[in-house]
Amino acid sequence: MNNNAVIAIVEDDENIRHLVEAYLHKENYSTVGLGSAEEAIEFWKSSPPKMWVLDIMLPGMDGYELCRRIRDEAEVPIIMISAKDNEVDKILGFELGSDDYLVKPFSPRELVARIKRQLERWDKLGQDGGLDTGKRAEEMKIMLGRLQIMPEERRVFWDKTEVELTSKEFQMLKVFAEHPNRAFTREELLSYVWGDDYFGSDRAVDHLIKRMRKKIDGLPLESVWGHGYRMREGQVQE
C-alpha cells in the first residue's frame, strides 16, 4: 500500500484534527488539515487527495453536503466522523456516499485502522476493477442498442455521445450491460462494485443508480420491488 497518499482531514476542532494527523504521520501517511468545507473544496480543485475524513458539524457548509459534492464528482474513500450517533444520521451519511461512519469520541487508533482498511479495499478495487463476473477489460466492447461500453478504454457512449462516469458508475453499468434483464439484489451489486468486505448501507446502491439515471437520460434501469434493480434489454434498443 502507498503510505505516501495524501489524506484530507476536514475538522473544525483543531485539537481533534491535529491529533488525527499526528497518528497518521506515525504511520507515514501524508495529511492536509482543513477547518471547513469551503477550504476543502478549494484544496480539492488543485490537489485531489487519496482519501477524505469529514466531520459532519462544520461552520458554513456541513459535512453531508461536502460528502455529496465529492461523491458526485469522484470515487475516493470517505469516512465521516460525528458526535451524532443516531441511526438516521449514519444512514444519511451512507446514502450520500460515505464508506464508513465513526462516532465521537473515538480512538485515534481505531480511525487509523479504518483508514488503512478503506485504502486497502479501494486499492484492491482499482487493481481488479471491483468485479468478479468472469469477464475482464481486454474483451471486446459491449454493444447493447443505444449503449456502447469500451472496457479497455473505460469509456461509455449513449446514443453515440460519450458520457463521463465515475469508476463505480462504470463498474455497475458494465454489470447490468453484461446481464441484461437479470434482476440483481442490492447485496449482489454491493459485492460486485464495492467488494465483499464492504460493510456500509445498501442505500449506497440506490444513490449510485440515481446518479447514473441523471447522467444517462433514458437508461432503462428499473426497480424490482422487494429485490433490487435490472436493466431491460428491449428498452435499450434504438
C-alpha positions as CSV (number, residue, x, y, z in Angstrom):
1,M,0.0,0.0,0.0
2,N,1.2,3.5,-0.7
3,N,1.5,5.3,2.6
4,N,2.5,8.5,0.8
5,A,-1.1,9.0,-0.2
6,V,-2.5,12.3,1.0
7,I,-5.4,12.1,3.4
8,A,-7.5,15.2,3.8
9,I,-8.9,15.7,7.4
10,V,-11.8,18.2,7.4
11,E,-12.5,19.1,11.0
12,D,-13.0,22.5,12.6
13,D,-11.8,21.4,16.0
14,E,-8.0,21.9,15.8
15,N,-7.2,19.6,18.7
16,I,-9.0,16.7,17.1
17,R,-7.6,17.5,13.7
18,H,-4.0,17.7,14.9
19,L,-4.4,14.5,17.0
20,V,-5.7,12.6,14.0
21,E,-2.9,13.9,11.8
22,A,-0.3,13.0,14.4
23,Y,-1.4,9.4,14.5
24,L,-1.4,9.2,10.7
25,H,2.0,10.7,10.4
26,K,3.3,7.9,12.7
27,E,2.1,5.5,10.0
28,N,3.9,7.5,7.4
29,Y,0.8,9.0,5.8
30,S,0.8,12.5,4.3
31,T,-2.1,14.6,5.5
32,V,-3.6,18.0,5.0
33,G,-5.8,19.6,7.7
34,L,-8.7,21.7,6.7
35,G,-11.1,23.6,9.0
36,S,-14.1,24.0,6.8
37,A,-15.9,22.5,3.8
38,E,-15.1,25.7,1.8
39,E,-11.4,25.2,2.4
40,A,-11.7,21.6,1.5
41,I,-13.3,22.4,-1.9
42,E,-10.6,24.9,-2.7
43,F,-7.9,22.3,-1.9
44,W,-9.8,19.6,-3.8
45,K,-9.8,21.8,-7.0
46,S,-6.0,22.0,-7.0
47,S,-4.8,18.8,-5.2
48,P,-7.4,16.0,-5.0
49,P,-6.5,13.7,-2.0
50,K,-6.5,10.0,-2.0
51,M,-9.0,9.9,0.9
52,W,-11.3,12.2,2.9
53,V,-12.1,12.2,6.6
54,L,-15.1,14.5,7.1
55,D,-16.6,15.9,10.3
56,I,-20.3,16.5,9.9
57,M,-20.8,19.6,12.0
58,L,-18.7,22.2,10.2
59,P,-19.0,26.0,10.1
60,G,-20.9,27.0,6.9
61,M,-21.4,24.0,4.6
62,D,-21.8,20.8,6.6
63,G,-20.0,17.5,6.1
64,Y,-23.1,15.9,4.5
65,E,-23.2,18.4,1.6
66,L,-19.4,18.2,1.2
67,C,-19.7,14.4,1.0
68,R,-22.4,14.6,-1.6
69,R,-20.4,17.0,-3.8
70,I,-17.2,14.9,-3.6
71,R,-19.1,11.7,-4.4
72,D,-20.9,13.2,-7.3
73,E,-17.5,14.0,-8.9
74,A,-15.1,11.4,-7.7
75,E,-14.7,7.9,-6.4
76,V,-12.4,8.0,-3.4
77,P,-12.8,6.6,0.1
78,I,-14.7,8.8,2.5
79,I,-15.0,8.3,6.3
80,M,-17.4,10.6,8.2
81,I,-16.9,11.4,11.9
82,S,-19.5,12.9,14.1
83,A,-20.9,13.3,17.7
84,K,-24.2,12.2,16.2
85,D,-24.8,8.5,16.8
86,N,-28.4,8.4,15.7
87,E,-29.1,5.6,13.1
88,V,-30.8,8.1,10.8
89,D,-27.6,10.3,10.7
90,K,-25.5,7.2,9.9
91,I,-27.8,6.1,7.1
92,L,-27.8,9.6,5.6
93,G,-24.1,9.5,5.6
94,F,-24.0,6.2,3.7
95,E,-26.7,7.3,1.3
96,L,-24.6,10.3,0.4
97,G,-21.7,8.1,-0.4
98,S,-19.5,7.7,2.7
99,D,-17.8,4.4,3.1
100,D,-17.6,4.4,6.9
101,Y,-19.0,6.4,9.9
102,L,-17.3,6.8,13.3
103,V,-18.9,8.4,16.3
104,K,-17.1,10.8,18.6
105,P,-15.4,10.4,20.9
106,F,-13.4,7.8,19.1
107,S,-10.0,6.2,19.4
108,P,-7.5,7.7,17.0
109,R,-6.0,4.2,16.6
110,E,-9.4,2.9,15.5
111,L,-9.7,5.6,13.0
112,V,-6.3,4.9,11.6
113,A,-7.2,1.2,11.4
114,R,-10.4,2.1,9.4
115,I,-8.4,4.4,7.1
116,K,-6.0,1.6,6.4
117,R,-8.8,-0.8,5.7
118,Q,-10.6,1.6,3.3
119,L,-7.4,2.4,1.4
120,E,-6.5,-1.3,1.1
121,R,-10.0,-2.1,-0.2
122,W,-10.0,0.8,-2.7
123,D,-6.5,-0.2,-3.9
124,K,-7.8,-3.7,-4.5
125,L,-10.8,-2.5,-6.4
126,G,-8.6,-0.3,-8.6
127,Q,-6.4,-3.3,-9.4
128,D,-9.1,-5.8,-10.3
129,G,-11.9,-3.4,-11.4
130,G,-14.1,-4.4,-8.4
131,L,-15.8,-7.2,-10.5
132,D,-15.7,-10.9,-10.5
133,T,-18.1,-11.7,-13.3
134,G,-15.6,-13.8,-15.3
135,K,-15.0,-11.1,-17.9
136,R,-12.1,-8.7,-18.0
137,A,-11.3,-5.4,-19.6
138,E,-9.4,-6.9,-22.5
139,E,-12.6,-8.2,-24.0
140,M,-14.4,-6.7,-27.0
141,K,-16.6,-3.7,-26.5
142,I,-20.2,-4.2,-25.3
143,M,-22.9,-3.2,-27.7
144,L,-26.5,-3.0,-26.5
145,G,-28.7,-0.8,-28.6
146,R,-28.2,2.8,-27.7
147,L,-25.5,1.8,-25.2
148,Q,-21.8,1.1,-26.0
149,I,-19.2,0.3,-23.4
150,M,-15.5,0.1,-24.2
151,P,-13.9,-1.8,-21.2
152,E,-10.3,-1.3,-22.3
153,E,-10.6,2.4,-22.5
154,R,-13.3,2.7,-19.7
155,R,-15.5,4.7,-22.0
156,V,-19.3,4.8,-22.3
157,F,-21.4,6.1,-25.1
158,W,-25.2,6.6,-25.1
159,D,-26.8,7.5,-28.5
160,K,-23.2,7.9,-29.8
161,T,-22.5,10.6,-27.3
162,E,-19.8,10.0,-24.7
163,V,-20.9,10.0,-21.1
164,E,-18.5,10.7,-18.2
165,L,-18.9,8.2,-15.4
166,T,-17.0,7.6,-12.2
167,S,-15.3,4.3,-11.7
168,K,-18.2,2.8,-9.6
169,E,-20.8,4.1,-12.1
170,F,-18.8,2.4,-14.9
171,Q,-18.5,-0.8,-13.0
172,M,-22.2,-1.0,-12.1
173,L,-23.3,-0.2,-15.7
174,K,-21.0,-2.9,-17.0
175,V,-22.6,-5.4,-14.7
176,F,-26.1,-4.6,-16.0
177,A,-25.0,-4.5,-19.6
178,E,-23.3,-7.9,-19.3
179,H,-26.5,-9.4,-17.8
180,P,-29.5,-7.6,-19.5
181,N,-32.9,-8.4,-18.0
182,R,-31.4,-10.0,-14.9
183,A,-32.6,-8.7,-11.6
184,F,-29.8,-8.0,-9.1
185,T,-30.3,-7.6,-5.4
186,R,-28.7,-4.7,-3.7
187,E,-26.4,-7.1,-1.9
188,E,-25.1,-8.6,-5.2
189,L,-24.5,-5.1,-6.6
190,L,-22.6,-4.1,-3.4
191,S,-20.4,-7.2,-3.8
192,Y,-19.7,-6.7,-7.5
193,V,-19.0,-2.9,-7.2
194,W,-17.8,-2.2,-3.7
195,G,-16.3,-5.6,-2.8
196,D,-17.2,-8.4,-0.5
197,D,-15.8,-6.6,2.6
198,Y,-18.0,-3.5,2.3
199,F,-20.0,-3.0,5.4
200,G,-21.9,0.2,4.8
201,S,-25.6,0.6,4.0
202,D,-27.1,-0.9,0.8
203,R,-28.6,2.6,0.3
204,A,-25.2,3.3,-1.5
205,V,-26.6,1.3,-4.4
206,D,-29.7,3.5,-4.6
207,H,-27.6,6.6,-4.6
208,L,-25.4,5.3,-7.4
209,I,-28.4,4.3,-9.5
210,K,-29.9,7.8,-9.0
211,R,-26.6,9.4,-10.3
212,M,-26.5,7.0,-13.3
213,R,-30.1,7.8,-14.3
214,K,-29.3,11.5,-14.1
215,K,-26.2,11.3,-16.3
216,I,-27.8,8.9,-18.9
217,D,-31.3,10.2,-19.7
218,G,-33.5,7.2,-20.8
219,L,-31.2,4.5,-19.3
220,P,-33.8,1.7,-18.6
221,L,-32.6,0.8,-15.1
222,E,-35.8,-0.2,-13.3
223,S,-36.5,-1.0,-9.6
224,V,-37.6,-4.5,-8.8
225,W,-39.9,-4.3,-5.9
226,G,-38.6,-6.1,-2.8
227,H,-35.5,-7.2,-4.7
228,G,-33.2,-4.7,-6.4
229,Y,-32.7,-3.5,-9.9
230,R,-32.4,-4.7,-13.5
231,M,-31.8,-3.2,-17.0
232,R,-34.4,-4.1,-19.6
233,E,-32.7,-5.0,-22.9
234,G,-35.6,-4.2,-25.1
235,Q,-35.8,-0.7,-23.8
236,V,-32.1,-0.1,-24.6
237,Q,-32.7,-0.6,-28.3
238,E,-32.9,2.3,-30.6
